[in-house]
Amino acid sequence: MEYRWKLLLKFQHIFFFFVFTLMIFFTENYFLNIPDLIWSVILNSIFNIGVYYLVYYYLVPHFYLSNKYPEFILYALICFLVSSLFRILWEPALFNMNFNNEGSHISFLYNVYIYQGIVILVASFLGITKDKFLIEQDVIDLGKQKDELYLNLLKSKLNPHFLLNTLNNIYANSFTPSVVTSNSILQLSKLLQYIIYDSSKEKISVLQELSSVEALAALYQLKYYNRLNLVFDIQDKETLELIEIPPSLFLTLFENALKHSAIGENPESFIRLSCKTEDLVLVFEVINSFDKNKKSPIDTGYNGLGNKAIIRILEKYYPEKFNFSSDQDGDFHYKTVLKINLNE
């Protein structure tokens, strides 16, 4: 991106001086013969390149962009007068100019003033617009970096404490080999695979994302000896295998439900999760209980960023094609619904 804009800026300069050289050539041929005309064009081009870059690289950045507008106007005017006077003095003295026609002196003066004014105005305009464009580009780049930061944070890794506790639970159960132990190792492996490989991708299938959610739920069940009220309703699996979304969207929403549901502490707590497609609309829904008396959320071990991060990612990948709501549903229930329109 930076290389392309530098190339564009160089092209602007080259194009302007190409047009400027043609203008000098076709106006001064009334006063000069061909050999003198060629030398006049060359010397005028060299001279005005200096004037142009003086305004472009010095006056604009040091005065206009520093909000010193009176100084900028004053120095630009001085630059115009000095450059014009210099040309008026040296061109007739250096070349044998033809001023035999009536009004030719006046025409020559007009040409000098007009062209010197054009050089200074164009240099000022391009210098000002370049910096304004670069500022806007920096804002855009910062916005992109912010989105990337949200996405990277959204893909945050497992909490080491949760991982350690899970491994300790598996170790404790390993003394009496069982299906539970094997399944725990399998779920932990799935979640680690997701974190190490899948979360680094730009998009993954919905089924892969839901598989990580199920793996986290299985490990959490292990922690509470399969006593948690977790219900999953996943429909249209063949279709969900073909749909891709940014990783960690559903996992973060599920993590938020775990965090605030008081599940594992209150016997009446629950989480119900569903995912399906309805007329090319992906619908993900989580309903969870919450304890009004709970002072702080439990540590689920997975570090999500909440709804703000979710919305930022959705705005980036699905602008004006999603609907997200997360509100209290009843006295002790919380409902989060995400709908993504898959139509192109």
Phi, psi and chi 1 to 4 in degrees:
 res  aa     phi    psi   chi1   chi2   chi3   chi4
   1 MET       -  -49.8  176.3   65.9   74.7      -
   2 GLU   -61.9  -40.6 -176.0  178.6   -4.8      -
   3 TYR   -62.8  -42.9  170.6   77.1      -      -
   4 ARG   -65.0  -39.6  -75.7 -172.7  -63.2  175.9
   5 TRP   -72.5  -33.4  -72.4  117.6      -      -
   6 LYS   -62.9  -39.3  -75.8 -176.7  177.6  179.3
   7 LEU   -65.8  -39.7 -168.1   62.6      -      -
   8 LEU   -64.7  -41.9  177.6   60.7      -      -
   9 LEU   -63.3  -40.9  -68.1  172.6      -      -
  10 LYS   -63.5  -39.5  -71.4  179.9 -179.2  178.4
  11 PHE   -63.1  -38.6  173.7   77.0      -      -
  12 GLN   -58.7  -45.6  -73.1 -179.5  -27.3      -
  13 HIS   -62.9  -48.1  -56.7  -36.7      -      -
  14 ILE   -62.8  -43.3  -66.4  170.4      -      -
  15 PHE   -63.3  -42.6  178.7   74.8      -      -
  16 PHE   -61.4  -46.5  168.2   69.3      -      -
  17 PHE   -70.3  -26.7  -80.8  108.2      -      -
  18 PHE   -65.0  -47.0  173.8   74.7      -      -
  19 VAL   -65.7  -41.4  174.2      -      -      -
  20 PHE   -62.4  -42.3 -179.5   78.6      -      -
  21 THR   -62.5  -41.4  -58.9      -      -      -
  22 LEU   -63.5  -39.5  -69.6  179.1      -      -
  23 MET   -64.1  -44.2  -68.8  168.8   60.7      -
  24 ILE   -60.8  -42.6  -67.8  -71.6      -      -
  25 PHE   -63.2  -45.4 -179.4   84.9      -      -
  26 PHE   -81.0  -12.6  -74.5  111.1      -      -
  27 THR   -99.1  -33.9   53.7      -      -      -
  28 GLU   -86.9   -5.3  -66.8 -148.5  -15.7      -
  29 ASN   -69.8  -11.2   63.7   -7.1      -      -
  30 TYR   -76.0  -20.2  -65.8  103.4      -      -
  31 PHE  -110.8  -16.5  -48.6  110.6      -      -
  32 LEU  -129.8  150.9  -63.6  168.7      -      -
  33 ASN   -80.1  171.1   54.9   33.6      -      -
  34 ILE   -57.1  -50.0  -68.3  -60.3      -      -
  35 PRO   -59.8  -47.3  -24.1   35.2      -      -
  36 ASP   -66.1  -34.2  -75.0  -17.9      -      -
  37 LEU   -63.1  -42.6  177.3   59.6      -      -
  38 ILE   -62.7  -46.2  -66.5  172.7      -      -
  39 TRP   -64.7  -37.5  -80.6  109.5      -      -
  40 SER   -63.2  -43.0  175.1      -      -      -
  41 VAL   -63.0  -43.7  169.5      -      -      -
  42 ILE   -63.1  -49.0  -66.6  172.5      -      -
  43 LEU   -67.2  -39.2  -67.3  175.9      -      -
  44 ASN   -64.6  -38.7  -93.9  -54.0      -      -
  45 SER   -64.1  -46.4  -62.1      -      -      -
  46 ILE   -61.4  -45.6  -65.1  171.8      -      -
  47 PHE   -61.7  -44.8  171.7   70.7      -      -
  48 ASN   -77.9  -20.8  -80.2  -66.9      -      -
  49 ILE   -62.7  -41.2  -74.4  173.3      -      -
  50 GLY   -63.0  -44.7      -      -      -      -
  51 VAL   -62.4  -44.2  174.9      -      -      -
  52 TYR   -59.1  -49.7  179.2   91.7      -      -
  53 TYR   -73.9  -25.2  -77.9  109.8      -      -
  54 LEU   -62.2  -44.4  173.2   66.0      -      -
  55 VAL   -71.7  -44.5  175.1      -      -      -
  56 TYR   -67.1  -44.7 -174.2   87.4      -      -
  57 TYR   -99.2  -15.0  -77.0  113.4      -      -
  58 TYR  -118.4  -57.2 -176.6   76.8      -      -
  59 LEU   -65.6  -46.1  -65.1 -173.3      -      -
  60 VAL   -63.2  -53.9  170.7      -      -      -
  61 PRO   -65.5  -39.6   -9.7   18.1      -      -
  62 HIS   -81.5  -23.7  -74.9   79.7      -      -
  63 PHE  -120.2  -57.1  -63.4  101.7      -      -
  64 TYR   -64.6  -50.2 -174.1   90.2      -      -
  65 LEU   -73.0  -12.0  -62.4  178.0      -      -
  66 SER   -96.5   12.5  -60.6      -      -      -
  67 ASN    64.0   24.6  -62.6  -35.1      -      -
  68 LYS   -99.2   67.3  -60.7  176.1 -178.5  177.8
  69 TYR   -65.2  -44.0  -57.5  124.0      -      -
  70 PRO   -59.5  -43.2  -23.7   34.4      -      -
  71 GLU   -63.7  -39.4  -68.7   91.0  -23.5      -
  72 PHE   -62.4  -46.9  172.7   75.5      -      -
  73 ILE   -62.4  -42.3  -65.6  172.6      -      -
  74 LEU   -62.0  -49.4  174.8   62.6      -      -
  75 TYR   -70.2  -33.3  -71.6  122.9      -      -
  76 ALA   -65.8  -40.1      -      -      -      -
  77 LEU   -65.6  -42.8 -176.9   59.7      -      -
  78 ILE   -61.8  -41.9  -68.7  172.6      -      -
  79 CYS   -61.8  -39.9 -171.7      -      -      -
  80 PHE   -64.6  -47.6  166.1   73.7      -      -
  81 LEU   -66.4  -44.3  -66.2  174.7      -      -
  82 VAL   -65.7  -45.1  171.0      -      -      -
  83 SER   -65.9  -39.8   62.3      -      -      -
  84 SER   -64.3  -46.5  -60.5      -      -      -
  85 LEU   -62.2  -39.5 -179.0   60.9      -      -
  86 PHE   -60.8  -43.6 -173.0   74.2      -      -
  87 ARG   -68.5  -39.3  -80.3 -168.5   59.6 -169.2
  88 ILE   -62.5  -33.2  -68.7  170.2      -      -
  89 LEU   -83.7  -44.5  -67.2  176.6      -      -
  90 TRP   -85.6  -28.8   72.3  -97.6      -      -
  91 GLU   -66.4  -50.7  -76.1 -166.3   54.5      -
  92 PRO   -64.6  -31.0  -22.3   34.0      -      -
  93 ALA   -73.9  -31.6      -      -      -      -
  94 LEU   -89.3  -33.7 -170.4   61.0      -      -
  95 PHE  -117.7  156.0  -57.5  111.7      -      -
  96 ASN   -86.0   87.8 -176.5   21.1      -      -
  97 MET   -86.7  141.4  -53.1 -165.4   78.3      -
  98 ASN   -93.0  103.6 -178.9   13.7      -      -
  99 PHE  -113.0   33.0  -67.4  136.5      -      -
 100 ASN   -75.2  -32.9  -65.1  -31.5      -      -
 101 ASN   -71.8  148.8  -63.6  -31.1      -      -
 102 GLU   -65.8  131.3 -176.3  178.1   -6.1      -
 103 GLY    81.6    4.7      -      -      -      -
 104 SER   -67.7  -33.7   56.1      -      -      -
 105 HIS   -62.3  -43.2  -72.0   83.9      -      -
 106 ILE   -65.4  -40.6  -57.8  -61.2      -      -
 107 SER   -61.6  -40.7  -62.7      -      -      -
 108 PHE   -62.5  -43.6  172.0   70.5      -      -
 109 LEU   -63.6  -43.0  -68.8  176.5      -      -
 110 TYR   -59.0  -44.7  -81.1  147.2      -      -
 111 ASN   -58.7  -45.2  -72.8  -20.2      -      -
 112 VAL   -62.4  -50.0  170.3      -      -      -
 113 TYR   -62.9  -43.3  -69.3  137.1      -      -
 114 ILE   -63.6  -47.0  -70.6  171.1      -      -
 115 TYR   -69.9  -37.3  -69.0  145.1      -      -
 116 GLN   -68.0  -36.4  -66.5  -47.6  115.8      -
 117 GLY   -64.6  -40.2      -      -      -      -
 118 ILE   -62.2  -44.7  -71.4  174.1      -      -
 119 VAL   -58.2  -47.4  169.0      -      -      -
 120 ILE   -71.0  -40.0  -68.2  171.0      -      -
 121 LEU   -66.7  -43.9  -72.0  174.5      -      -
 122 VAL   -65.5  -43.0  170.3      -      -      -
 123 ALA   -61.4  -40.6      -      -      -      -
 124 SER   -66.3  -46.7  -59.4      -      -      -
 125 PHE   -61.8  -48.4  174.8   76.8      -      -
 126 LEU   -66.4  -37.2  -68.4 -179.0      -      -
 127 GLY   -64.7  -41.1      -      -      -      -
 128 ILE   -69.9  -47.9  -67.8  167.6      -      -
 129 THR   -66.8  -32.8   54.2      -      -      -
 130 LYS   -60.8  -48.3  177.7 -156.8   73.0  169.9
 131 ASP   -69.3  -37.3  -79.1  -87.1      -      -
 132 LYS   -65.1  -39.7  -71.9 -171.2  178.1  -62.5
 133 PHE   -64.7  -44.0  169.7   78.8      -      -
 134 LEU   -64.0  -35.2  -68.6  177.1      -      -
 135 ILE   -64.7  -45.6  -70.0  171.1      -      -
 136 GLU   -62.7  -38.9  -69.1  176.2   -0.3      -
 137 GLN   -64.9  -38.3 -165.3   63.4   37.9      -
 138 ASP   -63.1  -39.5  -73.3  -19.1      -      -
 139 VAL   -63.5  -42.9  172.0      -      -      -
 140 ILE   -62.7  -44.5  -66.2  172.0      -      -
 141 ASP   -63.0  -39.4  -69.5  -19.6      -      -
 142 LEU   -65.0  -37.3  -74.2  172.9      -      -
 143 GLY   -63.3  -41.5      -      -      -      -
 144 LYS   -65.3  -41.3  -69.4  180.0  179.1  178.1
 145 GLN   -64.5  -36.0  -68.8  174.7   12.7      -
 146 LYS   -65.6  -41.8 -174.0  177.2 -179.7 -179.3
 147 ASP   -62.4  -42.4  -71.5  -21.3      -      -
 148 GLU   -63.7  -37.1  -69.7  -61.6  -36.6      -
 149 LEU   -64.2  -44.3  178.8   61.6      -      -
 150 TYR   -59.0  -44.9  -89.9  110.6      -      -
 151 LEU   -64.5  -42.7 -171.9   56.7      -      -
 152 ASN   -66.2  -39.1  -70.5  -26.1      -      -
 153 LEU   -68.9  -34.6  -70.7  173.2      -      -
 154 LEU   -63.8  -27.7 -162.4   58.7      -      -
 155 LYS   -91.0   28.2  -61.2  171.2 -176.8  176.9
 156 SER   -58.5  149.9   55.3      -      -      -
 157 LYS   -80.8  167.8  -56.0  -63.1 -172.7  -94.2
 158 LEU   -62.1  142.6  -83.4  176.0      -      -
 159 ASN   -62.7  127.3 -171.8  -44.4      -      -
 160 PRO   -56.6  -33.4  -24.3   33.6      -      -
 161 HIS   -66.0  -42.2  -63.5  -67.2      -      -
 162 PHE   -64.2  -42.5  175.4   74.9      -      -
 163 LEU   -61.8  -43.5 -177.3   59.7      -      -
 164 LEU   -63.5  -43.7 -178.4   60.3      -      -
 165 ASN   -62.5  -40.4  -71.0  -22.8      -      -
 166 THR   -62.5  -45.9  -58.6      -      -      -
 167 LEU   -63.1  -37.2  -70.0  172.5      -      -
 168 ASN   -64.5  -40.6  -74.4  -24.9      -      -
 169 ASN   -63.7  -42.8  -71.4  -28.9      -      -
 170 ILE   -63.4  -41.5  -65.7  173.8      -      -
 171 TYR   -62.2  -42.2  173.2   73.2      -      -
 172 ALA   -64.0  -36.9      -      -      -      -
 173 ASN   -80.6  -13.8  -69.0  -35.0      -      -
 174 SER   -71.8  -16.0   66.1      -      -      -
 175 PHE   -69.7  -24.5  -69.2  105.0      -      -
 176 THR  -123.3   87.1   54.8      -      -      -
 177 PRO   -51.5  133.5  -24.8   34.6      -      -
 178 SER  -153.0  172.1   64.9      -      -      -
 179 VAL   -63.4  -34.0  175.8      -      -      -
 180 VAL   -60.8  -44.7  173.6      -      -      -
 181 THR   -63.1  -46.5  -55.9      -      -      -
 182 SER   -61.8  -43.3  -59.0      -      -      -
 183 ASN   -65.5  -36.0 -174.2   55.8      -      -
 184 SER   -63.7  -43.2  -59.4      -      -      -
 185 ILE   -63.4  -40.5  -64.3  172.8      -      -
 186 LEU   -63.0  -45.1  176.6   61.8      -      -
 187 GLN   -66.5  -39.5  -60.9  -55.2  -32.7      -
 188 LEU   -63.4  -40.7 -179.4   59.9      -      -
 189 SER   -62.2  -42.0  174.2      -      -      -
 190 LYS   -62.5  -43.7  -74.7 -177.5  179.2  179.7
 191 LEU   -67.3  -40.7 -164.3   56.9      -      -
 192 LEU   -66.5  -38.5  -70.5  175.4      -      -
 193 GLN   -61.9  -41.8  179.3 -178.5   -8.1      -
 194 TYR   -61.3  -45.7  170.5   83.1      -      -
 195 ILE   -67.6  -41.5  -67.7  168.2      -      -
 196 ILE   -77.0  -39.8  -64.8  170.7      -      -
 197 TYR  -108.2  -55.1  -61.9  107.6      -      -
 198 ASP   -69.4  -38.6  -65.3  -21.5      -      -
 199 SER   -68.7  -14.7   66.0      -      -      -
 200 SER   -84.9   -9.6   62.1      -      -      -
 201 LYS   -82.3  158.2  -60.7  175.8 -177.7  176.9
 202 GLU   -70.7  -41.2 -175.0  175.1    7.5      -
 203 LYS  -142.9  149.8  -73.9 -172.6  175.8 -177.7
 204 ILE  -134.7  167.2   61.2  172.7      -      -
 205 SER   -70.3  152.5   73.9      -      -      -
 206 VAL   -60.4  -36.7  173.0      -      -      -
 207 LEU   -65.1  -37.1 -145.3   55.0      -      -
 208 GLN   -63.4  -42.6  -78.3  179.0  -75.8      -
 209 GLU   -63.0  -44.1  178.0   75.5    3.8      -
 210 LEU   -67.5  -30.8  -68.7  172.2      -      -
 211 SER   -63.4  -37.8  176.4      -      -      -
 212 SER   -68.8  -36.3   68.5      -      -      -
 213 VAL   -63.0  -44.3  172.9      -      -      -
 214 GLU   -65.2  -36.3  -69.9  175.8  -28.8      -
 215 ALA   -65.1  -42.6      -      -      -      -
 216 LEU   -64.2  -40.2  179.6   60.3      -      -
 217 ALA   -63.9  -40.5      -      -      -      -
 218 ALA   -64.3  -40.8      -      -      -      -
 219 LEU   -67.5  -35.3  -68.7  174.7      -      -
 220 TYR   -69.9  -35.4 -150.9   64.4      -      -
 221 GLN   -61.8  -40.4  -75.9  -81.0   25.3      -
 222 LEU   -57.8  -40.5  172.2   66.6      -      -
 223 LYS   -62.4  -33.9 -178.1  178.3  179.5 -179.8
 224 TYR  -111.5   24.4  -71.2   95.4      -      -
 225 TYR    57.8   40.9  -54.9  100.7      -      -
 226 ASN    57.9   34.0  -65.8  -47.5      -      -
 227 ARG  -104.0    3.9  -70.9 -175.5  -74.2  123.3
 228 LEU   -84.0  143.5  -57.2 -178.2      -      -
 229 ASN   -90.3   79.9 -172.6   -0.6      -      -
 230 LEU  -113.5  120.7  -63.6  173.4      -      -
 231 VAL  -121.2  126.6  178.9      -      -      -
 232 PHE  -114.6  131.9  -73.4   69.7      -      -
 233 ASP  -127.7   95.8  179.6   17.7      -      -
 234 ILE  -111.1  116.5  -60.3  173.8      -      -
 235 GLN  -111.3  165.3  -55.4  174.6   21.6      -
 236 ASP    54.4   49.2  -48.0  -45.9      -      -
 237 LYS   -62.2  -34.4  -71.5 -171.3  176.8 -177.8
 238 GLU   -62.4  -39.4  -65.2   81.4    3.0      -
 239 THR   -71.3  -40.8  -55.0      -      -      -
 240 LEU   -64.6  -26.3  -63.3  178.7      -      -
 241 GLU   -66.7  -25.2  178.0   66.8   34.1      -
 242 LEU   -93.9  -17.1  -57.5  175.1      -      -
 243 ILE   -89.9  135.2  -59.4  170.6      -      -
 244 GLU  -115.4  143.5  -68.1 -170.3  -26.4      -
 245 ILE  -139.0  162.4   59.9  171.0      -      -
 246 PRO   -62.4  139.6  -21.7   32.1      -      -
 247 PRO   -65.5  152.8   23.0  -32.5      -      -
 248 SER    80.8    0.6  -63.2      -      -      -
 249 LEU   -63.5  -58.9  -79.6 -179.4      -      -
 250 PHE   -69.4  -36.1  -65.7  170.4      -      -
 251 LEU   -62.5  -39.2 -172.2   60.4      -      -
 252 THR   -68.6  -40.7  -59.7      -      -      -
 253 LEU   -64.0  -39.1  -67.8  175.7      -      -
 254 PHE   -68.0  -40.6  178.5   64.7      -      -
 255 GLU   -60.6  -40.1 -177.3  -89.3  -19.5      -
 256 ASN   -62.7  -39.1  -71.6  -19.2      -      -
 257 ALA   -65.0  -42.5      -      -      -      -
 258 LEU   -59.8  -41.9  -76.2  174.1      -      -
 259 LYS   -65.3  -37.8 -175.2 -175.9  -63.5 -178.0
 260 HIS  -105.7   -1.9  -62.1  -72.2      -      -
 261 SER   -84.3  -13.8   64.3      -      -      -
 262 ALA    63.7   20.9      -      -      -      -
 263 ILE   -68.1  137.8 -161.3  164.4      -      -
 264 GLY    94.9  -18.0      -      -      -      -
 265 GLU  -111.5  -36.2  -62.1 -177.3   -7.8      -
 266 ASN  -110.6  123.0 -172.6  -26.1      -      -
 267 PRO   -59.4  -24.6  -20.9   31.7      -      -
 268 GLU   -90.3   -2.8  -62.4 -179.7   -3.0      -
 269 SER   -73.5  154.1   61.7      -      -      -
 270 PHE  -157.1  164.3   68.7   90.2      -      -
 271 ILE  -140.1  128.6  -64.6  176.0      -      -
 272 ARG  -119.5  122.2  -67.2 -162.9  -64.3  -92.8
 273 LEU  -119.6  136.0 -178.7  149.6      -      -
 274 SER  -138.6  150.8   67.0      -      -      -
 275 CYS  -148.4  132.6 -174.0      -      -      -
 276 LYS  -161.0  176.6   59.1 -175.0  176.5  179.6
 277 THR  -119.9  140.4   56.5      -      -      -
 278 GLU  -133.9  105.1  -64.8  178.0  -12.1      -
 279 ASP    51.5   57.6  -61.2  -35.0      -      -
 280 LEU    61.0   28.4  -69.1  177.3      -      -
 281 VAL  -122.3  121.9  175.2      -      -      -
 282 LEU   -82.6  124.7  176.7   63.6      -      -
 283 VAL  -118.9  119.8 -178.7      -      -      -
 284 PHE  -120.9  128.0  179.7   82.1      -      -
 285 GLU  -136.3  136.7 -179.7  179.3  -72.7      -
 286 VAL  -130.9  125.3 -179.6      -      -      -
 287 ILE  -117.7  126.9  -59.5  174.8      -      -
 288 ASN  -137.7  153.3   62.3  -88.1      -      -
 289 SER   -76.9  164.1   58.6      -      -      -
 290 PHE  -149.6  150.9   70.2   90.2      -      -
 291 ASP  -104.5  112.5 -172.7   -8.2      -      -
 292 LYS   -64.0  -26.0  -72.0 -175.7  176.9 -179.5
 293 ASN   -87.6   -3.2  -61.0  -40.0      -      -
 294 LYS   -74.4  128.6 -173.1  173.2  178.1   59.2
 295 LYS   -79.1  -37.5  -64.5 -178.9  179.5  179.6
 296 SER  -146.1  150.4   61.1      -      -      -
 297 PRO   -69.0  152.0   24.3  -32.6      -      -
 298 ILE   -74.5  157.6   56.2  178.1      -      -
 299 ASP   -86.2  107.1 -179.0   11.4      -      -
 300 THR   -83.0  -18.6   64.6      -      -      -
 301 GLY    95.5  -15.4      -      -      -      -
 302 TYR  -111.0  125.6 -168.5   85.3      -      -
 303 ASN   -94.5   93.6  -61.0  -42.3      -      -
 304 GLY   -90.8 -179.5      -      -      -      -
 305 LEU  -119.1   -2.1  -69.6  175.3      -      -
 306 GLY    88.3 -172.6      -      -      -      -
 307 ASN   -66.8  -32.1  -64.4  -16.5      -      -
 308 LYS   -60.9  -44.5 -174.6  177.2 -179.9 -178.9
 309 ALA   -66.5  -39.5      -      -      -      -
 310 ILE   -58.5  -47.5  -65.2  -68.1      -      -
 311 ILE   -63.3  -40.2  -68.0  171.8      -      -
 312 ARG   -60.9  -43.3  -70.8  -69.2  -61.0 -177.7
 313 ILE   -68.0  -40.7  -59.6  -54.4      -      -
 314 LEU   -63.7  -39.4  -69.2  170.1      -      -
 315 GLU   -64.3  -31.8  -73.3  174.1  -13.5      -
 316 LYS   -74.4  -45.4  177.0 -179.5  179.2 -179.6
 317 TYR   -93.8  -26.9  -72.9   96.5      -      -
 318 TYR  -133.6   60.2  -53.3  101.1      -      -
 319 PRO   -61.1  125.5   21.7  -31.1      -      -
 320 GLU    60.7   20.9  -60.1 -179.2   -2.3      -
 321 LYS  -125.8   18.1  -73.6 -169.6  173.8 -176.1
 322 PHE  -137.8  158.3   73.4   91.2      -      -
 323 ASN  -134.9  123.8 -177.3  -85.5      -      -
 324 PHE  -129.4  128.3  179.2   76.9      -      -
 325 SER  -139.3  143.4   62.7      -      -      -
 326 SER  -147.5   97.8 -175.2      -      -      -
 327 ASP  -139.7  163.2  -58.1  -62.7      -      -
 328 GLN   -68.6  133.1 -172.4  171.5  -25.1      -
 329 ASP  -123.7   90.1 -177.1   29.6      -      -
 330 GLY    92.2 -177.5      -      -      -      -
 331 ASP   -70.8  -35.5  -67.9  -23.9      -      -
 332 PHE  -131.1   22.6  -61.9   98.9      -      -
 333 HIS  -121.7  151.3  -62.9  171.1      -      -
 334 TYR  -131.1  135.2 -148.9   83.8      -      -
 335 LYS  -125.4  126.5 -174.9  175.7 -177.7  179.1
 336 THR  -119.8  126.0  -60.5      -      -      -
 337 VAL  -128.7  129.8 -179.8      -      -      -
 338 LEU  -124.0  123.3  170.7   58.8      -      -
 339 LYS  -120.5  129.1  -65.1 -177.4  179.1 -179.4
 340 ILE  -121.8  121.7  -60.3  175.7      -      -
 341 ASN   -77.8  119.4 -169.3  -21.5      -      -
 342 LEU   -92.5    0.6  -57.8  173.6      -      -
 343 ASN   -67.5  138.7  -72.1  -71.4      -      -
 344 GLU   -74.3      -  -64.9  -65.2  -25.6      -
